């Protein structure tokens, strides 16, 4: 459940101060102790290692786990079958980027919506 600051109306953020779970307003600094019956969910930063951040295709074997489509045509050789990857390369309110790899010649291109 989201709680708002009674002073300024900002969203309260859960924190632990002196071993107690409290809600803190990031704008004005107002602090409210949480009810013992309610659980404050503390946010955690997600950490990724380098292997999760990088996607490398270095051989035909790398393509084996990727999905295939017949709905696109390679701009280089004209073949109508390609592997594809969908990534969010821009902000979250933009559509994802589709990266295609031709199943015949290996040419790589991308499409945006």
C-alpha positions in Angstrom: 0.0 0.0 0.0 1.3 3.4 -0.9 1.3 6.1 1.7 1.6 9.9 1.1 3.2 12.5 3.3 0.6 14.4 5.3 2.7 17.6 5.0 3.6 17.9 1.3 1.8 15.0 -0.4 4.9 13.1 -1.7 5.1 9.3 -1.7 6.6 8.0 1.5 9.6 5.7 1.1 10.3 2.8 3.6 13.6 3.0 5.5 15.2 1.5 8.6 16.4 4.1 11.1 18.0 3.0 14.4 16.7 -0.5 13.8 13.0 0.6 13.3 11.1 0.4 10.1 9.8 3.9 9.2 8.3 5.8 6.3 10.3 8.9 5.2 9.2 11.7 2.9 12.1 12.3 0.4 10.9 15.9 -0.2 10.3 17.4 3.3 11.9 14.7 5.6 8.7 13.9 7.5 9.1 10.6 9.4 6.3 8.2 10.3 6.6 5.0 12.2 4.9 2.0 10.6 2.2 0.1 12.3 3.4 -3.1 13.8 0.6 -5.0 12.0 1.6 -3.7 8.6 4.8 -4.7 6.8 7.0 -2.0 5.3 8.5 -3.3 2.1 12.1 -2.0 1.7 13.3 -1.6 -1.8 16.5 -3.3 -2.8 18.8 -2.3 -5.7 19.0 -5.1 -8.2 22.6 -5.9 -9.0 23.6 -7.6 -12.3 27.0 -9.1 -13.1 28.6 -8.4 -16.5 27.4 -11.6 -18.1 23.8 -10.4 -17.6 24.4 -7.0 -19.1 26.1 -8.1 -22.3 24.7 -10.2 -25.1 27.3 -11.5 -27.5 26.7 -13.5 -30.6 30.1 -14.9 -31.6 29.1 -18.0 -33.6 26.2 -19.9 -35.1 26.0 -21.9 -31.9 25.0 -18.7 -30.0 21.9 -18.4 -32.2 20.5 -21.9 -31.2 18.5 -20.6 -28.2 17.0 -17.6 -30.0 13.5 -17.6 -31.5 13.0 -17.5 -35.3 10.5 -15.7 -37.5 9.5 -15.9 -41.1 7.8 -12.5 -41.0 10.8 -10.3 -42.0 13.0 -10.1 -45.1 16.8 -9.6 -44.8 17.7 -6.3 -46.4 21.1 -7.7 -47.6 20.2 -11.1 -49.2 16.4 -11.1 -49.3 16.0 -14.3 -47.2 12.7 -14.4 -45.3 13.8 -16.2 -42.1 15.7 -14.5 -39.2 16.5 -15.0 -35.5 15.3 -12.1 -33.3 15.9 -10.5 -29.9 13.6 -8.0 -28.3 15.4 -5.4 -26.0 14.3 -2.3 -24.2 17.1 0.0 -25.6 15.3 3.3 -25.0 13.1 4.7 -22.2 10.3 2.6 -20.7 7.6 4.6 -22.4 9.0 3.8 -25.9 8.4 0.5 -27.7 11.2 -2.1 -27.5 13.8 -2.6 -30.2 13.7 -5.7 -32.3 17.1 -7.0 -33.4 17.2 -9.5 -36.3 19.9 -11.8 -37.5 19.5 -13.4 -40.9 19.4 -17.2 -40.8 21.2 -17.4 -44.1 23.9 -14.7 -44.3 24.1 -13.6 -40.7 23.4 -9.9 -41.4 22.2 -8.0 -38.3 19.7 -5.2 -38.4 17.2 -3.5 -36.0 13.7 -2.2 -36.2 11.9 0.3 -34.1 8.2 0.8 -33.9 
